[in-house]
């Protein structure tokens, strides 16, 4: 039996089963963000770095 995994977005706190690991500011800290926040972060952002996708189902 597989366990249910879910995380919250570091930006908007909504729960999601797919999150994107990104850097979006000069702090170089990694964050997990949902689909909606990912779209806003990538727009004309010189600090944006993609670091992979976290998925609830493996």
Buried (B, 14 or more C-beta within 10 A) or exposed (E): EEEEEEBEBBBEEEEBEBBBBBBBEEEEEEBBBBEEBBEEBBEEEEEBEEEEEBEBEE
